[in-house]
Structures are given as C-alpha cells and as structure tokens.
Amino acid sequence: MTGGDNLDFTSLRKGLVLGPEHHPFRLVKPVSNSPIGQVWHALDLSTETDTRDPDPVAIEIVNPKLVTSKQTLHAFKEQVTHCKQLNHKHVAQTYGYFVSREGWLFVAMELFSTRSLARILMEDGYQQLNVDKSRVILSQVAVALDHAHKQRITHGDLTPWNIIITPDAGVKLVNFAFRQPLFQQIQKQGHRVINGEYHAPEAFDHIPLSTSSDIFSFGCLIYQLLCGTPPFGHEQPRGDLDSEQLPQPPQLSDEQWSLLKSALSDNPGDRPAIALKLLKDLFKKTDAGPSKNPVADTGTAAPTPSPTGRTTDRPRKHPAPPSPPSAAAAGTPASGAAEAAPHKGLPETLPQHAGQFWPKRSAQPQPQTAPPQKSSRAALLLTASVTFILGIALGYVITTRELNNKHMTIMGKLTAVHEILARAPSTDNKVKLQVVFAELATLSNDQNMLVQLNKQVSQYVTRLEDRAQPAQARANEQLALHGHIPVDTNALKDHLEDPNGFRAGAVFKDELRPGVFGPNMVVLPAGSFRMGDLDKNGDDNEKPIHRVIISRPFALSQHEVTFAQYDYFALTTGRPLPDDNGWGRGKQPVINVSWNEANAYADWLQEQTGLPYRLPSEAEWEYAARGKTESAYWWGDQIEQNRAVCYDCGSSYDGKQPAPVGSFPANPFGLFDINGNVYEWVGDCYNDTYIEAPTDGSTWSTGQCRLRVMRGGSWYDIGRLARSASRYRHPPSATRNAWGFRLALDLH
C-alpha cells in the first residue's frame, strides 16, 4: 500500500470510485464498521456493458493501521487468494483484494441483503429456532466448513455474525480466512477482538490457523443453539476456557455432552476433525427421554406449531444472545453479506415440500395443535433431508441422510448447469448447456425448478446471440466501406471516442498470489483501421481489405506469454511442462503449446482473477500489431535490422531460436515482439478469405473451425510472413517450437 498514513475513512463517500484502473468499484453506501475497517455496498464497474448493469458487491475496506507490517500484508493477501478458490453453495464468493491509487486496500465479496444468524436471534428470539431450522443451519455450516478444510482453508472467524441466512441457498458463510492476520494486529495493538468468545484459545497466536480452531467455534455455535447463550463470555481470558466447568445442556446425554466438550477443548488435538461427523455422532438417534426444545428450558415454553407451520409468539425469558457490536466499537454484522435494512425473514413462498425456513412474525396468535409426541428433538437433528432453493433456481441441499442415486444424479446435473451458466457465452458452452439441461429435465419432476432454469438457459443463449453481429448489418457495413452506402461520419466519430476513461498505453498486471503476477497488460484505445493486404505483398487469404471498428478499449499482453508464466499455471494445475528445446525457460516465450492449451491458460487466469482474460480476436491482433500504421510492419514496409526475429530479419537469433521477450523495441502501442519471434494463436476459426468477416473486432466463430488462426510469423519463417497482415492456420491440438501466444482482456 502507498500513502496509507494519509488515508482517512472520513474521505470515503458515496459515488467515489476505488480500485485499479482496469477493475474499478463505485461506492454505493456504507453499511457498518467492521473489526478490520469499514463495509460498503459497491458496484463492480468492470462488469458493466451496454446491456448489463454493473454487478453489486460488498467490499470490506481495511484499516491502514492494520497492514503496516509487510508480514501481515503478505499473510492477508495470501489468505484472500486462498479464499478465491472456494466454490461452494454455502460459502460466499470472495472476488479478490484490490488496491486503489490512493492506497486503500479492500476485499470484494458476494453481496447479500438478508440477515445474519446473530440478528435473527436478536430480533426474532430463540423460540423461533425449532428442530428443523437448527438442523439445517448446523448441517449447512458443517458442510461448508468441511469443504474448506479439505482445501486446507480455515475460516478463523466463525460467529453468528458471519453466518447469513438467505432465501435461496440457506446458509452462506462470509469473511473466510482473510481476517485472521488482521486480528493478530488488533491484539498486538491492545484492542479486544469483537466476538472473540467464539475463537479458539490459539486463534490469535498462529497464522494460518489449523482447521481445529473452526471446530472449536462450531462447537460454540452448537452449544449456543442448544442453550440460548454462548459457552464462554467475551471477557473471559482465552487461556481460561475450561469446557469441564460448563453446565451440561439438558437435551444431551452424558455421552453426547462428552463429545461436544471435546469440540470445546482448549487442546486442538482433542477436537474432532470433521464438522459433519461431529454433528452425526452428536445427534444420532438415541432412546433418550421426552421431547425437548433445542434451546434451554429457561422458563419459556417451547413454541407451539400451528397448522400453518408458524409458531406462536411468546414472551422471551431465556438468556440474551451475544450483543451486537456497535459501530463505535468497530463491529460488523457480516462483511461479505454486508446487511442492508433489516429483512424480516425469508419469503413464505418456499416449495411446499421444503416447509417454511423462517416464519414471518405475526401479531396474531395462531390456533394451537397438540405438542409432538415423545422423541428426542435434539436426536432428530441431521436425520432428515431438506429441500431448498439453489441459486436462482430450486435445488437440493444434502444434510446427513444419504440421498438415493437419482437425487445424486440430479444434483450433479444441476451443478453442471450452474457451472456452465457462470461461463462466458460461447457456442460450445451453449451446446453443452442445452444437452445437460435436457438430461436434467428427463430426471427431475420439479417443474418449478425446471421453469426457472429454462429462463436462465434462454437468457444465456440470448446473451450469446447479442454478441454476434447480425449478418445483414455486416453486409451493410461492407457496402458502406466500398462506397455503395454513405457512411455516417458522426456515428463513426462516436465509435472512436473513448467515453470510459481508460488511459491508452497504461500498463498493469494482476497479482495471482503475493509476489506472483499475471502478464503485463497494455490498454489499447478504441479505434478504426483497415485490415488486410494493404502493402500488396500478401496472400489471397488476406483479402478483401475491409474496415474494422474497435468500439471499446481493451488490453493486450505487453509480451508473448513466457515460460515462467505458463510453467506456474502448469505446475499449479498438474499439467505437463512444455518442452523448451534446450533454449531456456524464464523470459523465453513459451513454445510447444497448442491452441487448446493457450485457451486453458486464459481460462485459468480468468478463474484466478475473476477477469475476462482470453485469446485476442484476429482483428484485435492486427489492430494492435499495426499500431495505427498501414505499412507492412509497424516500423515500415521493409525489414530492418534488430526490429524483430525471423529467418531473415537481421538479428542474432534469426533461424536459430526465439529471443527472450522484450529484446527489441516496442511498437507504437507499447507491445513487444508482435512481429516475428513466435507465431501467436488467436481465437478465430480459419476462413480462406475475409468475405463476411466480422467488422466489429469480434472473434470469427464460424468457418473452418477444425483449424485455428495464428498471426505474426516466427524465428523460423521468412520476413514476409512476419508482416502485420499475414495469416496462418493449424489444428487446435497441434504444437511446434515456433508457436506461442499472448492474451487479451476485456475492460468492460
């Protein structure tokens, strides 16, 4: 961070834009103070298009005083990077950390406007927690924790404030992992960590925390839902937490209580390893005595179910839930789920088979029915499967009962549909989506779910069609360019102006993890150019010459992707390392990679950063290579010594091997090695001519798609093939020691 000493939270205001130039966020409204800074609702401006509003997000802005230590800053960034890998329906998505030009460090997360469990307990009371609700909440928390623990990621701040109850997916855990190193700094500065009563004794001594610290917090949550109060007080010293001194919940047998005490042990080695197994063992059916409410009997009768499934409101006499931290005390409801105006409960229009997850509070008492017959209500926890809404569509949540094979198959198909819907629209993805959805429709009888999903599938197809320019419009532009239709010069001028404020020539890179970066990216301006054989020295596949309008700025990697960058991807994903032919790795351009592998790298980089990295289109590549020139090469019409590497370009590398990236001057757009060195894969299918080629700079996704285009020539090829207009093609699975690639990035 830069300028952290001069940063003041009072300078933050609605409408302020924060973040790096290529990924800005606009502040919408402050939500709360948090233990580590401030929580805001914001808009992710990088997701905005002509037909789509920017995505709403929650951002937690870090108090600069907590990251003055390089070690703490490094640990914070590393934890955020780990969190981005979590992809689970009960875990709020973490989009990454960002640093503004002013020096503000913040985390962007999935936004929720519903209530945290803490607020529900405070506002609705423990009497609303019947057995089914407790079971679902605990089981979904357990499933989410176990998913993260398998990836060696510890939440580190599991409290009721960080458990959000949503109307669609049920539980969502927020603020995973990244607060851990900052809590240590709070402790070192002599301040008390808010909601510290849920933290294990070792929570502020080790970073990263072991997963057993989450089991301790989970045990505290179980105890609280059973007894109506957390097991330990917030003023209790961390070194004085003795589960043996706690009163035994009356719902539990001695054996069950012994198991729960092991989760609350001050010795991490005594705690169970798996949260869901803890629940199964703790609440397995027993021959225990009479029915009991899952919260302590503290003088208040258990809520009585009505015929509608609601409970009657009764005066509360149980211990109060944990006090909400005030803004002055720097508390927070839940940063990733930064809460808006209080939501009065989940909708009452859930599927009939799901029952009502959280009843709407009513001023009128409901008719009462007879209380349940004898059976241990606590023993019923985690013994029945519950159906919920998944995402926008309806889906299934597994608690502890094993679902039959058909339900498991439906879950798999439903997950596959949502994964494809989350991808960028493409013809291949559309086909996959339609096939998987058709398979799901033959398996599921849930018409409500299928109707909702079908709407999303249709919207996906529409988005794909919107990206493709209609053929008639293309034909009209072709005619206009050849003089048969008058060109609207004012409209063309509008195309060429940049209304978005991206500074042409700016260079940036995205941090994948502390100290590890993606490629340097250069911002290219919107513009117009003539594409094709302008120097009359090309092949037939470079004709006809046609004008292309690039209506939006985009970014292109400054250099060809290097071995260092690709090797990190390959080692991270378990892919084989490409052969370097004995020429070295590091700053050498990666070679022996196919079109498929280049796309895999782009897709992986998109997953790591949340940004739309991809291969450039053929038109974008030529626009970038020309750099506002119309000569054969960006420097002129003739080969000049030490401008590029080809078979006869006059460099010491000619005909021998590629040069390390950046060995020769950059073109007017600031791009290195765009002509020569290694051929570069682009996204387009090959076509023999430019007839009916896109004129908007988009990827040509029809034609001879068994062949993919490559541009730029190489160290092995004659200079004529290194011209900016030259085209070549090969199968997408083919590799050679003269082929590499560079990446593009959409800035909208």
Buried (B, 14 or more C-beta within 10 A) or exposed (E): BEEBEEBEEEEBEEEBBBBBBBBBBBBBEBBBBBBBBBBBBBBBBBBBEEEEEBBBBBBBBBBBEBBEBEEBBBBBBBBBBBBBEBEBBBBBBBBBBBBBEBBBBBBBBBBBBBBBBBBBBBBBBBBBBBBBBBBBBBBBBBBBBBBBBEEEBBBBBBBBBBBBBBBBBBBBBBBBBBBBBBBBBBBEEEEEBBBBBBBBBBBBEBBBBBBBBBBBBBBBBBBBBBBBBBBBEBEBEBEEBEBEEBEBBBBBBEEBBEBBBBBBBBEBEBBBEBBBEBBBBBBEEEEBEEBBBBBBBEEBEBBBBBEEEBBBBBEBEBBEBBEBBEBEEBBBBBBBBBBBEEBEBBEBEBEEEBBBBBBEBEEEEBEEEEEBEEBBBBBBBBBEBBBBBBBBBBBBBBBBEEBEEEBEBBBBBBBBBBBBBEBEBBEEBBEBBBEBBEBBBEBBEBEEBBEBBEEBBEEBBEBBEEBBEEEEEBEBBBEBBEEEEEEEEEEEEEBEEBEEEBEBEBEBBBBBBBEEBBBBBBBBBBBBBBBBBBBEEBBEBBBBBBBBBBBBBBBBBBBBBBBBBBBBBBEEEEBEEBEBEEBEBEBBBBBBBBBBBBBBBBBBBBBBBBBBBBBBBBBBBBBBBBBEBEBBBBBEBEBEEEBBBBBEBBBEBBBEBBBBBBBBEBBEBBBBBBBBBBBBBBBBBBBEEBEBBBBBBBBBBEBEBEBBBBBBBBBBBEBBBBBBBBBBBBEBEBBBBBBBBBBBBBBB
